[in-house]
């Protein structure tokens, strides 16, 4: 009788399944134990600018080993002159800066929809799996595209991540 205990976590299994579904290679970490290598949850406030695409809420950390990170970012915009109700020009993706290189999850997008009333707009939340490599300096947050109508508005970004 085997005394081997399976230490693969449900999140690691999910990560492996998603890698297969999207045609990526399964990271070695998804096949081993579920030890958390890095984690954090941080909020930050930014002014939206069409000159800026990436907004990083987390502090930078140095990856000690290769990992797959589950990153969830939520944004909420405070605008005194929002676009017309139902406007969906701006979109959000989960973003990562890896040693100075900006990128996003690249999977479709979630749209920021205006309710047309001055004040806080509906929250948008998105989760993605983001791979990191040992030695990289990493930050997580959001990329915001098509935000011309939101220029100058205040945006709160809350980002939580767990790296396995």
C-alpha positions as CSV (number, residue, x, y, z in Angstrom):
1,X,0.0,0.0,0.0
2,X,1.4,3.4,-1.0
3,X,1.9,6.0,1.7
4,X,2.4,8.9,-0.9
5,X,0.1,11.8,-0.2
6,X,-1.1,13.9,-3.1
7,X,-0.2,17.5,-2.2
8,X,-1.5,19.1,-5.5
9,X,-3.9,21.9,-4.6
10,X,-7.2,22.5,-6.4
11,X,-5.8,25.8,-7.7
12,X,-2.8,24.1,-9.1
13,X,-5.1,21.6,-10.9
14,X,-7.2,24.5,-12.2
15,X,-4.0,26.3,-13.4
16,X,-2.9,23.1,-15.3
17,X,-6.4,22.7,-16.8
18,X,-6.4,26.3,-18.0
19,X,-3.0,26.0,-19.5
20,X,-4.1,23.0,-21.5
21,X,-7.4,24.7,-22.5
22,X,-5.4,27.8,-23.8
23,X,-2.8,25.7,-25.5
24,X,0.0,26.7,-23.1
25,X,2.5,24.3,-21.6
26,X,1.6,23.2,-18.1
27,X,4.0,24.9,-15.6
28,X,6.0,22.5,-13.5
29,X,4.7,24.1,-10.4
30,X,1.1,23.1,-11.3
31,X,2.3,19.5,-11.1
32,X,3.9,19.8,-7.6
33,X,3.0,21.0,-4.2
34,X,0.7,24.0,-3.6
35,X,3.2,26.1,-1.6
36,X,2.4,29.8,-1.8
37,X,5.5,31.5,-3.2
38,X,4.2,35.1,-3.1
39,X,1.0,36.9,-2.2
40,X,-0.3,40.3,-1.6
41,X,-3.4,42.6,-1.7
42,X,-3.0,46.3,-2.4
43,X,-5.2,49.2,-3.4
44,X,-4.0,52.4,-5.2
45,X,-5.7,55.5,-6.7
46,X,-4.8,56.9,-10.1
47,X,-5.9,59.7,-12.4
48,X,-6.9,58.2,-15.8
49,X,-4.8,59.5,-18.6
50,X,-4.9,58.5,-22.3
51,X,-1.1,58.7,-22.2
52,X,-1.0,55.8,-19.7
53,X,-2.2,52.3,-20.3
54,X,-0.8,50.4,-17.3
55,X,-1.7,51.0,-13.6
56,X,0.1,48.9,-11.0
57,X,-1.4,48.6,-7.6
58,X,1.1,46.2,-6.0
59,X,4.6,46.8,-4.8
60,X,7.4,45.3,-6.8
61,X,8.7,41.9,-5.6
62,X,11.5,39.7,-6.9
63,X,10.4,36.3,-8.0
64,X,12.6,33.7,-6.2
65,X,11.4,30.9,-8.5
66,X,9.2,30.3,-11.5
67,X,5.5,30.5,-10.5
68,X,2.0,30.8,-11.9
69,X,0.1,33.7,-10.2
70,X,-3.6,34.0,-9.9
71,X,-4.2,37.8,-10.1
72,X,-7.5,39.5,-9.4
73,X,-7.9,43.2,-10.1
74,X,-11.0,45.4,-9.4
75,X,-11.4,48.9,-10.6
76,X,-13.9,51.6,-9.8
77,X,-14.0,55.0,-11.4
78,X,-15.1,58.3,-9.8
79,X,-16.1,60.8,-12.4
80,X,-18.0,64.0,-12.1
81,X,-18.7,64.1,-15.9
82,X,-19.0,60.5,-17.0
83,X,-19.8,59.4,-20.5
84,X,-23.4,58.8,-21.5
85,X,-25.2,55.9,-19.8
86,X,-24.3,52.6,-21.4
87,X,-21.0,53.8,-22.9
88,X,-18.6,50.9,-23.1
89,X,-15.5,52.4,-24.8
90,X,-13.0,51.6,-22.0
91,X,-11.8,48.1,-21.3
92,X,-9.8,46.4,-18.6
93,X,-7.3,43.5,-18.5
94,X,-5.1,42.2,-15.7
95,X,-1.6,43.5,-16.2
96,X,1.9,42.5,-15.2
97,X,5.2,44.3,-15.3
98,X,8.0,41.8,-15.4
99,X,11.5,43.4,-15.1
100,X,10.3,46.6,-16.8
101,X,8.3,44.9,-19.6
102,X,4.5,45.7,-19.5
103,X,2.0,43.1,-20.6
104,X,-1.6,42.1,-20.0
105,X,-3.5,38.8,-19.9
106,X,-4.4,39.2,-23.6
107,X,-7.7,37.5,-23.3
108,X,-10.7,39.4,-24.6
109,X,-11.6,42.3,-22.2
110,X,-14.0,43.5,-19.6
111,X,-15.7,46.7,-20.4
112,X,-16.2,49.7,-18.0
113,X,-19.8,50.6,-18.5
114,X,-20.9,54.1,-17.5
115,X,-24.2,54.6,-15.7
116,X,-24.2,58.2,-16.9
117,X,-24.5,59.7,-13.4
118,X,-21.8,61.8,-11.7
119,X,-20.0,59.8,-9.0
120,X,-18.8,56.3,-8.6
121,X,-19.3,54.0,-11.7
122,X,-19.9,50.3,-11.5
123,X,-17.0,48.1,-10.4
124,X,-15.2,45.9,-12.9
125,X,-13.4,42.8,-11.7
126,X,-11.2,40.5,-13.6
127,X,-9.0,37.4,-12.8
128,X,-6.2,35.9,-14.8
129,X,-3.3,33.5,-14.4
130,X,0.0,35.2,-15.0
131,X,3.3,33.3,-15.2
132,X,6.4,34.7,-13.7
133,X,10.1,33.6,-13.9
134,X,12.7,33.4,-11.2
135,X,14.7,36.6,-11.0
136,X,12.1,38.8,-12.5
137,X,11.0,42.0,-10.6
138,X,7.2,41.8,-10.8
139,X,4.2,44.1,-10.2
140,X,0.5,43.5,-10.9
141,X,-2.4,45.8,-11.7
142,X,-4.6,46.6,-14.7
143,X,-4.3,47.8,-18.3
144,X,-6.9,50.2,-19.4
145,X,-7.6,50.8,-23.0
146,X,-10.0,53.0,-24.9
147,X,-10.4,55.4,-22.0
148,X,-10.5,58.7,-23.8
149,X,-14.0,59.5,-22.4
150,X,-12.7,58.9,-18.9
151,X,-9.6,61.3,-19.1
152,X,-8.9,62.9,-15.8
153,X,-11.3,60.7,-13.7
154,X,-10.1,59.1,-10.5
155,X,-9.7,55.3,-10.6
156,X,-9.2,53.0,-7.6
157,X,-7.4,49.7,-8.4
158,X,-7.5,46.8,-5.9
159,X,-5.2,43.9,-6.8
160,X,-4.8,40.6,-5.0
161,X,-2.4,37.9,-6.1
162,X,-1.3,34.4,-5.1
163,X,1.7,32.8,-6.8
164,X,2.1,29.0,-6.7
